[in-house]
């Protein structure tokens, strides 16, 4: 079971660090992990890249898949977007993301 878990650290909006073990064998994305961890992430569209209410800043240098056109379009409409902004719903949990560090964007980022 341990080889199906990765550690992900999230900095919440108050700067507090939360490290969670995340399963990689369930097809989850980062937004779903944030919700399971009861962190205040909205994810209003349910993970369809149709809103920006799950925006995060990727602080570690993990290789992520290139953002889709849909994700880029949503980020283009969001507030507080940085070069390292991504939609958490578009970051699918995998073994390569062990040790990932992200920070939640401000609540009114969309």
N, C-alpha and C positions, 0 to 999 in steps of 0.2 A: 504494500500500500504506500509506503514512503516514496517509492520511485514514481508515483502518480501525483505527488504533491509538490508544489513549488511555493516559495515564499515571495510575497509581494508587500512592499511597504508603501503606505499611503500617508501623505501629509494632509490633514484635514484643513479646513478654512481658518482654523485658529492656530495652525502651525504644529499641532500635536501629531506625533508619529504613531501609526498603527501598522503592525506587521501581521499579516494573515497568511495561513497556509491555504493554498487554493488547489483544488483538484484539476488535473489537466485531461482527465478521461471522461469528462461529462459534456464537452463542447461549450463550455461557458465563455463569456466575454468579461472584460474588466468591469463593465457597468453592473452586471449581474453579481459579481463578487462584492462590489461596493454596497449593493442593496442587501445582500446576505449578511454583510458585516454591520448592517444597520447604520451606515454612514449616510449623511444627508445628500444623496444624489437623486435627482428627479427622474431622469430617463423617461420623459413624458411620451415619447413615441414608441417605447418598448424595444429599442435597439435597432430601429430601421434606418438610422442616419437621416431622420427627417426633422430633427430638432438639435439643439446644441446644449441641452440641459444636463449632459453628462461629460462636458468638456473637462479635460485634465491636462496638466503640463507634464510631459515625460522628462524627468530629471536625470535618469541614467542613460547610458549609451547603448542600450539593448537594440539590436536590429529589429525594426518593426516593418511590416509590409507597407508599401507605399499607400498613402491615403487615396481612396477612390474619388472620382469626380463628385459623387454625392456628398461625401464627407467634406471635401474642400468647399463645396457650395454652402454647406451649413456653417462651416467655420467662417466663411466669408461674410455671413450675416450676423455672427456672434460678436459680443463685446469681449474685451480683455484677451484677445487672441495674440499669442506669441508664436515665435518660430517653432516651439516645441509643443504647441497645442495639438491635441488629438481628441476624438470622441471616444470615450471609454467603451462604448458599445461596438466599436470597430476594432478593438484590440482583443483578439481571441487568445485565450490562455493556452500556452504551450510550454514545453520543457525549456525552450530557448529564453523564456521570460523569467526564469528563476532569478530572484534578486532585483526585479524591476522596482524602480522608485518613481512614483508619480505624486503630483500635488493636485488637489482639487481646485478648479477655477472658482472665482467668486460666484456666489449664489445667483447674482443678477447678471451672469455672463451671456445671457441670450435675450 
